[in-house]
Amino acid sequence: MRQRTPSSEPRPAHAAPAPVARLRRWFASDLWIDFVRSPLTVVAAAIALLCVCGALFAPWLAPHDPFDLATLDLADSHLPPAWLADGRAAYPLGTDDQGRDILSGLLYGARISLMVGLCSVGLSVLIGVSAGLLAGFVGGVVDAALMRLCDVMLSFPPILIALLIDGIGRAIFPQAHDVLAFAVLILALTLTDWVRYARTVRGSTLVERHKEYVQAARLVGVPRWRLLLVHVLPNVLGPVLVLATIQVGQAIVAEATLSYLGVGVPPTNPSLGTLIRVGNDFLYAGEWWITLFPGAALVLIAMSVNLLGDWLRDALNPRLR
């Protein structure tokens, strides 16, 4: 008679599906309880989620398309917000010097800022974690060389690196300024931010490589690459996750700074920094809305992400539990 395997046993009627069970465990976890018990964190998460959704769905939420030059009319330039005199309902937050809708510019500008920030942080994590694992696990000359490289990179601020890359790129590719602008921003932020991840992961790897589970894996003949990726890497990602969350907000502010200086995104692709730079020229003429609303959006995005990063750092710290 054929015996039933455990997988063929009928599931009890009261058993919940796997996704539902995982969701229940998440809502019962200490991390979720800490989250809902912090009103400031909940508000920051709501603001961050609202900004991200607005950026993702900008083509459907924006009243106008700021990239469509055929729809721009210079006669509609410098219009105040709709609730002021001479304001129009078609432009709720007013227009800039080219007749672009400020609200539409904010939605599309946040999209560019978030894209640059996330791409730079993603590349920094990839390079920094790889270098930190290699330096901490191998040690010796490799560790010394990578750490001295980190010291050299920390001596150059992102602005100088961006100016250097921008100058070299303009000389090599004089006709590719629009495409080059995004590459300059991402490379400038990546070349200075990966060092923090490398140092953090190196310190954690130096601690993990002497633990018993690593020694046991070595004794049974586990290859080094598998030991690093399967055993050591998951145990050093906690600080990296916290640092990456905080760095997203800092990268967005850095992108705005570089765009304000004219090194970043070109005026035809307005980011938050570009909108602030354009509005600064008309600030003393009484047209405050061109600068105020992009600046407020930048502050909200950066502050909400930084607050989430601070909460995550405290929530994942066992000494504070």
Secondary structure, 3 states (H helix, E strand, C coil): CCCCCHHHCCCCCCCCCHHHHHHHHHHCCHHHHHHHCCHHHHHHHHHHHHHHHHHHCHHHHCCCCCCCHHHCCHHHCCCCCCCCCCCCCCCCCCECCCCCEHHHHHHHHHHHHHHHHHHHHHHHHHHHHHHHHHHHHHCHHHHHHHHHHHHHHHCCCHHHHHHHHHHHHHHHCCCCHHHHHHHHHHHHHHHHHHHHHHHHHHHHHHHHCCCHHHHHHHHCCCCHHHHHHHHHHHHHHHHHHHHHHHHHHHHHHHHHHHHHCCCCCCCCCCCHHHHHHHHHCCHHHCCCHHHHHHHHHHHHHHHHHHHHHHHHHHHCCHHHC
